[in-house]
Amino acid sequence: MKYRVFVDGQEGTTGLRIHEYLAQRQDVEVLRIDADRRKDAAERARLLNAADVAFLCLPDAASREAVSLVTNPNTCVIDASTAFRTAPGWAFGLPELAPDQRSLIRTSKRIANPGCHATAFILLLRPLIDAGLVAATLPASATSITGYSGGGKKMIEQYEAGGDPKLDAPRPYALGLAHKHLPEMMAHTGLIVPPVFVPIVGPFLKGLAVSVPLHLSQMPAGTTAEKVHDAFAKRYAGERFIRVLPVRDPATLEDGFLDVQANNDTNQVDILVFGNDTQLLVVARLDNLGKGASGAAVQAMNVHLGVDEGLGL
């Protein structure tokens, strides 16, 4: 038996990458909409309800509209927008979030795919809060540097056209301190104070690293880089897509620079811990188009269907 899968928004960056993953599989039949009917609500509704799994790779408003078209109770919707990431009744599509998260994804017909920045931030902060090493009241801050593919087709075209010197340097954005990933970053870590979050787009296609600085004076007495590393190691033991690198990773320190693109073209996340006697820096890096978007969506589909979690990845 083949699972029927429809990607609503198949021409976008995330949709195209999902199609690349699915093309490798023998257990999936991809349902496609004719190019001239992509905005035909009746045809979209037909395909959405014919699918076992429907990926929504659409803006928020269009995703909400698409969900309203689904009347088949057997269709599992995996939404890649920000519309449902903190909505009641929707499972957050991050299997590594908590011990029971896979069960929630397996049984839910409504799954919200995490944002790229949020995925890295949550994988850093949630284990430390659960372990009591970071307080939910911590006024955290985070910096994320990411490739320009995260901005979608228009931004990709701007960078690849060349000729604009402003694009040669990294560009901080979301300077109003209200980035759209903040609600899920709080909801799925347990933080009750909004973090100061500074995303930066760089002149490279893909790759992402979120860095969170921590002061040992704001953590329980006796906390060290080794204890923080141990908390990550325990939480992610056995996770096939999360690798906790050695504390103060010698290879990174020897080079002197963090390779933001080290996990490109994978569904892998690396967790790194650096520190001295008074401060720590925890870092998560991933491919913003892989584990940060399309790879995560396919992983969530695999969990939901009860097949090998890494199938196609």
N, C-alpha and C positions, 0 to 999 in steps of 0.2 A: 504494500500500500504506500502511495506517495501522499505527502502532506501538500495541500494546496496553499500557496502563499501569494498574497497580493501586496505590492508596494504602492501606496497612494502618495505620489510625489516622487515618482521613479526617476525623474530627470535631475533632481537636486544632488548635491554632493554626497549626502548621507545615503540617499536612495540608490545612486549609482554604485556606491561601495557595497551596499547590501546585496545588490544583484551580482557583484563580483564574487562575494562569498557563496551565494546560493548556486552560482554556475558550476561550482566544484562538486555539487552534491547529486547523488542518485536518488535520494529519498524525498525530493522536493519537486513539485510541479509549479512553476511560476506562472501566475495569471497576469496577463499584460493588457493594458488599455491602449486602444488606438490613439495616436498622437492628436488627432482632431477631435477626440471625445474626452480629453483629460478634464475638461470643465463641465462635462455632462453629468449632472447629479444622478440621473437615473442609471446610467452606465456604471458610474462609480459605486452606487449602492448595490448594483447587481454583483459586481466583483467583490466588494467588501463582504457581502453576505454569502458568497460562494467559497470564501477562503476559510481554511482552518486557522491561519494566522494572517493578520493584516498589519503591515507596518505603515505608520503614518509619518511621512517625512515632509511636514507641512508647517507653515506658520501657525501660531496659536489659534487664531480665529478659525482657520480652515480645518485644523485638527478637531476643534469642538464640533464643527459642522459635520465632519466625517463620522465622528462617534455617533452623532444623532441619526446617521443613516444606517447604522448597524442594528438590525432587528433579529438576526440569527443568534440565539444564546450560545451557540457552540463556537462562534468566531472569537478568537483571542486577538485583542487589539494591543499592539505595542507602539506607543506614541513617542516620537522623538522630539517633540516640542517641549516648551516649559509649561504647557497648559495644565497638566495633571500631576506634576511631581510632588505636590503636597496635598493632593485632593483625597478626601475620604473615599474608600472603596477601590483605590488604585494601589497596586503593589509597586514598590520602588524597585526598578530592575537592576539592582546591584547585588548579585548573589553573595558576595563576600561581606556584606554589610553587618550581618549578625547571624548567629547559629540557626535561627529559624527562617531566614530570608528565602532560602531555596524552596521551602515548603509553601511560603506565601506566593512566590512566583509560579510554582507548579500548579496551584489550585485556583489562581486568579485568571479571569478573562480580560482584565484590564491592567496593563503593565506600563508604567511610565519610565522611559529610558532616561538615565541620569545625564546631566550636562557634563561636558569634558572637564572644565575647571572643578566643578563640584565633585566629580568622581575622585580626583586626586586629593582634594581637601578633606573629603569625608573619610577616605581610607587612612589619612594621617591622624585626624582628630578623634574619630569615633573610638578606636581602641584605647587611646590615652584617657578619654573621659570615662569609658567603661571600667578601666583599670584604676581609676581614682588618681591618676597622675596629673590630670588637667581638670580644673574646676569648670563646671558649666557656666559659671559667671565670669570666666576669663575674658578680658577684652582683647581677643586675639587679632592678629593681623596676618595677611598672607599676600604673597606676590606670585603671579603666574605668568610665565612667558610661553607663548604659543605661536605656532606657524599660522600663516595667513589663510590657510584653507578653512580654518574655523569661522571665517567671516562669510563663507558662501561664495556663490558664483561671481557676484559683482566684485568682491574684494579680490578673488583669485584673478579675475581679468585685469584689475588695476595693477596688481603686482607683476603679472606676467607680460603686460604691455610694455613695462619699463619706461624710462625717460623721466620719471618723477623723482627728484633727489630726496624728497621728504620720505619716500618709502625705503631709502637705503639704511635708515637707522631704526632701532626698536621704537615703538610708539605706545606709551601708556594710554589707556582709554578708560571709559566708565568713570570719569573723574567726578561725577556727581555722587559717587559712593552708593549707588543703588543698582548694582549689576543684577541682571535677571536671575543669576544662579544663587543669590544670597538666601532666598527663602528655603531652598532645599539644603543648602549648606548648613543652615541652622537646624532645620527640622530633623535631619538625619544624622547629625552629630550629637544633638542635645544641648548645644550652645543656646543660652538665653540672651546673650548680648551679640548684636550683629558684628561680625568681624570687619575690620578695615581691609578691604580687598582691592588690590591693584592688579588688574590684568594688563599684559603688555603683548602686543603683536609684533613679531619679528619678521625680517625679510627672508624667510624660509618657508617651504610649503607646509610641513607638518612636524609634529613633535611638541610636547608640552611638559613643563615641570612647574609644580606648585611648591613653594618654599614657605614654611611657617617657622618664624623665630620664637623661641621660648626662653624665659628667664628662670633659672633654677630657684631663684628667690620667691617665685610665684608658684612653686610646685612643692609637694610634700618634702619634709626634711629627709635628706639621704638620697634624693633622686639624682641619678647620674645618667650619662649617655648610655651606659651599659644597661641600666634598668629600663630605660625607654626602649632600647633596641630589643630587650627581652620581651617586653609587652607586645611589640609588633611580631616578633618571632612566634610567640605563643598563639596570638590571634590568627595569624595567617599560615600556621603549620598545615601542610597538606593542600594548600590552595595552588592549583596548577598555574594560575595566571598572575600570581603575586609572588615576587621574589624579594626577600629582605636581605639586602647586601650587608657585608660585615660592617660593624660599627666603625665609623671614621674610615670608610671604604678606602683601603690603601691605593687601589688603582686610580680612583678619582683624585685623591690627594697628590699622587705622584705626577699626574698630568697637570694638576693645578686648576683645572676647569671642569665643570659638569657638562657632560654631553647630553643636551636636551633631546637630541634625535636618536638616542641609543635604542629605543624600543619601536622605532618606525617600522611599519608593515608587520606588526605583531599585535596580539591582544594582551601583551605583557604589561605589568606595572612593577616598577622598581621602587622600593622604599629604602631611603638612606637616612642615617643619623650621624650628624657631626656635632662636636661640642668641645667645650673646655670646662674650666672649673666653675664658671658662672652662667654660661649661656649654651643653648642648644639650637641647632637648625635641623628640622626634619623636612625631607623632600620626597615627593612622589613624582615619577615621570612616566609618561605613557604616550602613545600615538593618539592625538586628538581625533583622528578619523577612525581609529581602531577601537581600543577599549574606551576611548572618549566619545564614541558615537556608534558607528555601524557594527563594529565587533561586539560591543556590549549588547546591542539589540539582538544580534544572532545568538549570542550566548544565552540571553534571557529566553529566546525562543526555544533553544535546546533544553534548557531547564524545564520550561513549561511542558514541552512535549515528552519529557522523560527519556530523551536520547542522550548519547555521549555529549557532555557539555562542551567539548572542544571540537565537535564535528564541524568541518568547514573552516575552522579557525586556525 
